[in-house]
Amino acid sequence: MRILLVEQGDPKIRRYVVDKLICNNYRLTLINELNAVWDKQKFDKVILTRLSNWPYIMENVIKEHETEKFEGVLCFNEGSIPLANKIAKLLNLPLISKYSGDSFRFKDRMRVAFESYGVISPDYKILNSRKEMYALKDWEYPLVLKPSALMGSLGVVKVNSYEELPKKINYPLCADFELNFDGEIYALSEMYSLPSTVLAEEYIDGKEYSVEGFVFQEEFYPIGITKKFIEKGPFFNEKGHIFPDTSISKEIRDVIYQELIKAHKALGLQNCFTHSEIRLNNNIPYVIELGARLGGDYIPRLVDEVLKVDTSDIAIRCATDRFAKQDRDNQKIDYSNYNGNYASIYFISCPKEMSGKKFYEIQVEETDFDIVELSSYIEKGERIYTKDNNRIGHIILKTESFEETYQLMNDMHKYINIITQD
């Protein structure tokens, strides 16, 4: 079965998904902007083009489709989801959404859509320029500023007072991210023609979660809830995840799912895997944002590890419109009677005093927990340069209870040693 994949994404995170697809005998044709294609041999064909060059993309995908039909279009990189949906519409393949990409790609448009459907979400204001920040004088603080178009937590900052605004608004206004592939430097803002719009929103205090699920023929199917660990400080950097979170009661879980049903309808989502960000405040679930894609940060791997499912295959079944009702219903799990394992990931960061030193290795003290994987992102002998959200590796664990896993994640820094050389 031939699938059109729009963009590769981060090789550390997405190689797992590509390998799963190939193991399931899917043949992948790739559209990519970066010349440095990783694992190029795994793709039947690679179409290199600027992602903004719609006339060229349109001409080539039509020609490829006429030569041998694509069965579906898949995208797991946030910036390219609108393009993937546009291609699916062009080729008359299953759509991610029946609407244009603005509402399910840009955070500010998403909030407008949520508001129109009565989805519980933070109060917000859209800022199109620096001078508009003065409209936030009468807001209750703290609040959160975030770029409306960037991915992950890039440029997201907590503002504790009106007096902090003039300095902190520069974080989302000027936020960008440089990608270095084989010596070629790419900026996200340039690749995706991103606007500099800023979303100001009410700060919702409470625990943070993501909900992994999928939409098939406009019906939302939740798979489970991921507990997220956020570093203390202004930047909302994520330091780890646990899947599944079974500490939430069935009643609250059902309320979360009902809000997400509305959120998915608000965005017109039809056939895709989804990753939704939630904050729980006084048992009220606030929908922060929703991605029409597989989750990042290795979350699909955690889901697969404990539930013995294949999230990449679920995503493909949605994208190709072939998901029998019995198979869909099999993804529903009663977590109030859950007796399976738990999987977690902890991201390893370096303290500032290690900046400039040569990395040697990551060591984990001998313990009784099950280490699935220990991985470093930098090579032996490479110099460490610390910065915000400076991850140098991760550890994936498998445990038998949520309470044990939760405590382990809080204590994990005690077991990890980063060995350096001057």
C-alpha positions as CSV (number, residue, x, y, z in Angstrom):
1,M,0.0,0.0,0.0
2,R,1.5,3.3,-1.1
3,I,1.4,6.2,1.4
4,L,2.5,9.8,0.9
5,L,4.4,11.1,3.9
6,V,4.6,14.9,4.2
7,E,7.8,15.7,6.0
8,Q,10.0,13.5,8.1
9,G,10.4,15.5,11.4
10,D,13.0,14.9,14.0
11,P,14.8,11.6,13.3
12,K,15.3,10.8,17.1
13,I,11.5,10.8,17.6
14,R,10.0,9.9,14.2
15,R,12.4,7.2,13.0
16,Y,10.4,4.8,15.3
17,V,7.2,5.6,13.4
18,V,8.8,5.2,10.0
19,D,10.3,1.9,10.9
20,K,6.9,0.6,12.2
21,L,5.2,1.6,8.9
22,I,7.8,-0.2,6.8
23,C,7.6,-3.3,9.0
24,N,3.9,-3.3,8.3
25,N,4.7,-3.3,4.5
26,Y,3.6,0.3,3.7
27,R,5.6,1.9,0.9
28,L,6.4,5.5,1.6
29,T,6.9,8.4,-0.8
30,L,8.3,11.4,1.0
31,I,7.8,15.2,0.4
32,N,10.6,17.0,2.2
33,E,12.1,20.5,2.2
34,L,15.4,19.5,3.8
35,N,18.0,18.1,1.5
36,A,19.5,16.0,4.4
37,V,16.9,13.2,4.3
38,W,17.5,10.7,7.0
39,D,17.2,7.0,6.2
40,K,16.7,7.9,2.5
41,Q,16.9,4.2,1.5
42,K,13.6,3.6,3.4
43,F,11.6,5.7,0.9
44,D,10.5,4.6,-2.5
45,K,10.8,8.1,-3.7
46,V,11.7,11.5,-2.3
47,I,10.2,14.8,-3.6
48,L,12.4,17.7,-2.5
49,T,10.7,21.1,-2.6
50,R,10.0,24.2,-0.5
51,L,6.9,23.4,1.4
52,S,5.4,26.7,0.4
53,N,5.8,25.8,-3.3
54,W,2.2,24.6,-3.9
55,P,2.2,24.7,-7.7
56,Y,5.3,22.4,-7.8
57,I,3.9,20.1,-5.1
58,M,0.5,20.0,-6.8
59,E,2.0,19.1,-10.2
60,N,4.2,16.3,-8.7
61,V,1.7,14.6,-6.4
62,I,-0.9,14.5,-9.2
63,K,1.7,12.9,-11.6
64,E,2.7,10.4,-8.9
65,H,-0.9,9.6,-8.1
66,E,-1.7,9.0,-11.7
67,T,1.3,6.7,-12.1
68,E,0.5,4.6,-9.0
69,K,-2.3,5.6,-6.6
70,F,-1.6,6.8,-3.1
71,E,-4.0,5.2,-0.6
72,G,-3.6,8.0,2.0
73,V,-1.6,11.1,3.1
74,L,0.2,11.0,6.5
75,C,1.8,13.8,8.4
76,F,3.2,13.8,11.9
77,N,5.0,17.1,11.9
78,E,2.9,20.0,13.2
79,G,4.0,22.6,10.6
80,S,3.0,20.5,7.6
81,I,-0.5,19.3,8.7
82,P,-2.4,21.9,6.6
83,L,-0.3,21.0,3.5
84,A,-1.0,17.3,4.1
85,N,-4.7,18.0,4.3
86,K,-4.6,20.2,1.2
87,I,-2.9,17.3,-0.8
88,A,-5.5,14.8,0.5
89,K,-8.3,17.1,-0.7
90,L,-6.5,17.5,-4.1
91,L,-6.2,13.7,-4.6
92,N,-9.7,12.9,-3.2
93,L,-8.2,10.9,-0.3
94,P,-9.4,10.8,3.3
95,L,-9.1,14.3,4.9
96,I,-7.6,15.3,8.2
97,S,-10.2,18.0,8.5
98,K,-13.1,19.3,6.4
99,Y,-11.9,22.8,7.2
100,S,-8.9,24.8,6.1
101,G,-5.6,24.3,8.0
102,D,-5.8,27.6,10.0
103,S,-8.1,26.4,12.7
104,F,-6.3,23.1,13.4
105,R,-2.8,24.5,13.0
106,F,-2.6,28.0,14.5
107,K,-3.2,28.4,18.2
108,D,-5.1,31.7,17.9
109,R,-7.5,30.4,15.3
110,M,-8.0,27.2,17.3
111,R,-9.1,29.2,20.3
112,V,-11.7,31.0,18.2
113,A,-13.0,27.7,17.0
114,F,-13.1,26.3,20.5
115,E,-15.0,29.3,21.7
116,S,-17.7,28.9,19.1
117,Y,-18.3,25.3,20.2
118,G,-18.3,26.0,23.9
119,V,-15.1,24.1,24.6
120,I,-13.6,24.8,28.0
121,S,-10.4,26.7,27.4
122,P,-8.5,29.6,28.9
123,D,-9.5,33.2,28.2
124,Y,-7.3,34.7,25.5
125,K,-6.3,37.7,23.5
126,I,-4.5,37.7,20.1
127,L,-1.6,40.2,19.9
128,N,-0.5,41.1,16.4
129,S,2.2,43.5,17.5
130,R,4.2,44.5,20.5
131,K,2.2,47.6,21.2
132,E,-1.0,45.6,21.7
133,M,0.5,44.1,24.9
134,Y,-0.8,47.3,26.7
135,A,-4.3,45.9,26.3
136,L,-3.3,43.4,29.0
137,K,-3.1,46.0,31.7
138,D,-6.3,45.0,33.4
139,W,-5.8,41.2,33.1
140,E,-5.3,39.0,36.1
141,Y,-1.8,37.8,36.5
142,P,0.0,35.5,36.0
143,L,-0.7,34.9,32.3
144,V,0.9,32.9,29.5
145,L,2.3,34.2,26.2
146,K,3.0,31.9,23.3
147,P,3.7,32.2,19.6
148,S,0.5,31.2,17.7
149,A,2.4,29.2,15.1
150,L,5.5,27.5,16.6
151,M,5.6,23.9,17.7
152,G,6.0,22.4,21.2
153,S,6.8,24.8,23.9
154,L,9.0,27.1,21.9
155,G,8.7,30.7,23.0
156,V,6.1,29.9,25.6
157,V,6.6,32.0,28.8
158,K,4.8,32.7,32.0
159,V,4.3,36.4,32.9
160,N,3.9,37.1,36.6
161,S,3.0,40.8,36.5
162,Y,2.1,43.6,34.1
163,E,5.6,45.1,34.7
164,E,7.2,41.9,33.3
165,L,5.4,42.2,30.0
166,P,7.8,44.5,28.1
167,K,10.7,42.1,28.6
168,K,8.9,38.8,28.3
169,I,6.9,39.5,25.2
170,N,10.1,39.3,23.3
171,Y,10.3,35.6,23.9
172,P,7.2,34.7,21.8
173,L,7.6,37.6,19.4
174,C,11.2,36.6,18.4
175,A,11.0,32.9,19.0
176,D,12.4,30.6,16.3
177,F,14.2,27.4,16.0
178,E,17.2,26.5,13.9
179,L,17.7,23.0,12.5
180,N,21.1,21.8,11.6
181,F,21.1,18.9,9.1
182,D,24.5,17.9,7.8
183,G,25.7,21.5,8.1
184,E,22.7,23.0,6.5
185,I,20.9,25.5,8.7
186,Y,17.1,25.9,8.5
187,A,14.9,28.2,10.5
188,L,11.3,27.0,11.3
189,S,9.8,30.5,10.6
190,E,11.3,30.5,7.1
191,M,10.4,26.9,6.3
192,Y,6.7,27.4,7.2
193,S,6.3,31.1,6.5
194,L,5.1,31.6,10.1
195,P,3.5,34.7,11.4
196,S,4.7,36.5,14.5
197,T,1.3,36.6,16.1
198,V,1.3,36.1,19.9
199,L,-1.5,34.4,21.9
200,A,-1.9,35.8,25.4
201,E,-4.0,33.5,27.6
202,E,-5.2,33.1,31.2
203,Y,-2.8,31.0,33.2
204,I,-4.5,27.8,34.4
205,D,-2.9,26.4,37.5
206,G,-3.1,22.6,37.8
207,K,-1.7,19.3,36.5
208,E,-0.9,18.9,32.8
209,Y,-1.8,16.0,30.6
210,S,-2.1,15.0,27.1
211,V,-4.8,12.7,25.6
212,E,-3.8,10.3,22.9
213,G,-6.6,9.3,20.5
214,F,-7.8,9.2,17.0
215,V,-10.7,10.4,14.8
216,F,-12.2,8.1,12.2
217,Q,-15.1,9.4,10.0
218,E,-15.5,12.3,12.4
219,E,-15.9,10.2,15.6
220,F,-13.3,10.6,18.4
221,Y,-11.9,7.5,20.0
222,P,-9.7,8.2,23.1
223,I,-6.9,5.7,23.8
224,G,-5.5,7.0,27.1
225,I,-4.2,9.9,29.1
226,T,-0.5,10.8,29.5
227,K,0.8,12.5,32.7
228,K,3.2,15.3,31.8
229,F,6.0,16.6,34.1
230,I,6.9,20.3,33.6
231,E,10.0,21.9,34.9
232,K,9.6,24.7,37.4
233,G,10.2,28.1,35.9
234,P,8.8,30.4,33.2
235,F,9.3,28.3,30.1
236,F,7.1,25.2,30.5
237,N,9.8,22.8,29.4
238,E,8.6,19.2,29.6
239,K,11.0,16.8,31.5
240,G,9.0,13.6,31.1
241,H,5.8,11.6,30.6
242,I,4.0,8.6,32.0
243,F,1.5,6.5,30.1
244,P,-1.2,5.7,31.1
245,D,-2.2,8.0,33.9
246,T,-4.7,6.0,35.9
247,S,-4.9,8.3,38.9
248,I,-7.8,10.3,37.3
249,S,-11.2,9.1,38.3
250,K,-13.6,7.7,35.7
251,E,-15.9,10.6,36.3
252,I,-13.3,13.2,35.5
253,R,-11.9,11.1,32.7
254,D,-15.3,11.1,31.1
255,V,-15.6,14.9,31.4
256,I,-12.2,15.3,29.7
257,Y,-13.3,13.0,26.8
258,Q,-16.6,14.9,26.4
259,E,-14.7,18.2,26.1
260,L,-12.4,16.7,23.5
261,I,-15.4,15.4,21.5
262,K,-16.5,19.0,21.2
263,A,-12.9,20.2,20.5
264,H,-12.5,17.7,17.6
265,K,-15.8,18.8,16.1
266,A,-14.8,22.4,16.4
267,L,-11.8,21.8,14.2
268,G,-13.7,19.6,11.7
269,L,-11.4,16.7,12.3
270,Q,-12.3,13.6,10.3
271,N,-9.5,11.0,9.9
272,C,-6.3,11.3,11.9
273,F,-4.5,10.4,15.1
274,T,-4.7,13.3,17.6
275,H,-2.7,14.6,20.6
276,S,-4.6,17.0,22.9
277,E,-3.1,19.1,25.7
278,I,-5.1,19.5,28.9
279,R,-4.8,21.2,32.2
280,L,-6.9,20.1,35.1
281,N,-8.0,22.8,37.6
282,N,-10.4,22.0,40.4
283,N,-11.4,18.9,38.3
284,I,-12.3,21.2,35.4
285,P,-10.5,20.2,32.2
286,Y,-9.2,23.1,30.1
287,V,-8.3,22.3,26.5
288,I,-5.1,24.1,25.8
289,E,-4.5,23.0,22.3
290,L,-5.0,20.0,20.0
291,G,-2.6,18.5,17.4
292,A,-4.0,16.5,14.5
293,R,-1.1,14.1,14.6
294,L,0.8,11.5,16.6
295,G,2.2,12.9,19.8
296,G,5.9,13.9,20.0
297,D,8.5,13.2,22.7
298,Y,8.3,9.4,22.1
299,I,4.7,9.2,23.5
300,P,3.6,6.8,20.7
301,R,6.3,4.4,21.8
302,L,5.1,4.6,25.4
303,V,1.6,3.8,24.3
304,D,2.7,0.9,22.1
305,E,4.9,-0.5,24.9
306,V,2.2,-0.9,27.5
307,L,-1.0,-1.4,25.5
308,K,0.6,-3.7,22.8
309,V,-1.0,-1.6,20.1
310,D,0.6,0.0,17.0
311,T,-0.2,3.7,17.0
312,S,1.4,4.2,13.6
313,D,-0.9,1.6,12.1
314,I,-3.9,3.3,13.8
315,A,-2.8,6.6,12.2
316,I,-2.5,4.9,8.7
317,R,-5.9,3.1,9.1
318,C,-7.4,6.6,9.7
319,A,-5.5,8.1,6.8
320,T,-6.6,5.4,4.4
321,D,-10.2,5.1,5.6
322,R,-10.1,1.4,6.5
323,F,-10.9,0.9,10.1
324,A,-13.5,-1.8,11.0
325,K,-15.8,-0.8,13.9
326,Q,-14.7,-3.9,15.9
327,D,-11.0,-2.8,15.5
328,R,-11.9,0.7,16.6
329,D,-13.8,-0.5,19.6
330,N,-10.9,-2.7,20.6
331,Q,-8.9,0.5,21.3
332,K,-11.3,1.4,24.1
333,I,-9.8,0.6,27.6
334,D,-11.5,0.7,31.0
335,Y,-8.8,2.3,33.0
336,S,-10.8,2.0,36.2
337,N,-9.9,-1.7,36.1
338,Y,-6.5,-1.4,34.5
339,N,-3.9,-4.0,35.6
340,G,-1.2,-3.5,33.0
341,N,2.2,-2.0,33.0
342,Y,3.3,1.7,32.8
343,A,5.8,3.2,30.5
344,S,7.6,6.5,31.2
345,I,10.3,8.7,29.6
346,Y,12.6,11.0,31.5
347,F,14.6,13.6,29.5
348,I,18.1,14.2,30.7
349,S,19.4,17.7,30.8
350,C,22.8,19.2,31.8
351,P,23.3,21.8,34.5
352,K,24.8,25.1,33.4
353,E,28.1,24.4,35.0
354,M,28.8,21.6,32.5
355,S,28.6,24.0,29.6
356,G,31.8,23.8,27.5
357,K,32.9,20.5,28.8
358,K,33.3,17.4,26.7
359,F,30.5,14.8,27.0
360,Y,31.7,11.2,27.9
361,E,28.6,9.2,28.8
362,I,25.4,8.9,30.8
363,Q,25.4,6.4,33.7
364,V,22.4,5.2,35.7
365,E,23.0,3.9,39.2
366,E,22.1,0.3,39.7
367,T,18.4,0.1,40.6
368,D,15.5,-2.4,40.5
369,F,13.5,-0.6,37.8
370,D,13.2,-1.9,34.3
371,I,15.2,0.2,31.8
372,V,13.8,-0.2,28.3
373,E,16.3,2.3,26.8
374,L,19.0,4.7,27.7
375,S,19.9,7.0,24.8
376,S,22.2,10.1,24.5
377,Y,21.7,12.7,21.8
378,I,25.3,13.9,21.6
379,E,28.4,12.0,20.7
380,K,31.3,11.0,23.0
381,G,33.8,13.9,22.9
382,E,31.3,16.5,21.8
383,R,31.2,19.7,23.8
384,I,28.1,20.5,25.8
385,Y,26.4,23.8,25.4
386,T,23.6,24.4,27.8
387,K,20.5,26.4,26.9
388,D,16.8,26.4,27.6
389,N,15.3,23.0,27.2
390,N,18.8,21.5,26.7
391,R,18.1,17.8,26.4
392,I,21.1,15.5,25.9
393,G,19.4,12.2,26.2
394,H,16.5,10.2,27.7
395,I,15.7,7.1,29.7
396,I,12.6,4.9,29.0
397,L,11.3,2.9,31.9
398,K,8.7,0.2,32.5
399,T,7.0,-0.2,35.8
400,E,4.0,-2.0,37.5
401,S,2.1,0.8,39.2
402,F,1.3,4.4,38.6
403,E,2.3,5.5,42.1
404,E,5.7,3.8,41.8
405,T,6.3,5.4,38.4
406,Y,5.2,8.9,39.6
407,Q,7.7,8.8,42.5
408,L,10.4,7.4,40.2
409,M,10.0,10.3,37.8
410,N,10.3,12.8,40.6
411,D,13.5,11.1,41.9
412,M,15.1,10.1,38.6
413,H,17.7,12.9,38.7
414,K,19.2,11.2,41.7
415,Y,20.0,8.0,39.7
416,I,21.6,9.7,36.7
417,N,25.2,10.8,36.4
418,I,26.5,12.7,33.4
419,I,30.2,12.0,32.9
420,T,32.2,14.7,31.3
421,Q,35.9,15.5,30.5
422,D,37.5,18.9,30.7
